[in-house]
């Protein structure tokens, strides 16, 4: 299931993935929410808190995720993938070289940094 993460800056489309992720999750929630952000801000700042195993994504969900990326290819500004899965973190860092915009991975303990970075392009100051 995918849910919208509430209480994030208005220019960020933030989602939490738990349990099984289906094509319907993307069609009914993610795609409309992302399109509304792109329409409002003419760019996409996207955050995904990945709190499920990648095996829980159905084939339809993967297809919708790819379509999301292709449909908004020129609108990607920043994307944060928040997970403790080292493989996903490494893939995100490599993938960032191939995509327009900035892509970064964050461990789950740094979700607030990820949200701030998505909205502002830098991390929270330690000061």
Order of alpha helices (4+ residues) and beta strands (2+ residues): beta-beta-alpha-beta-alpha-beta-alpha-beta-alpha
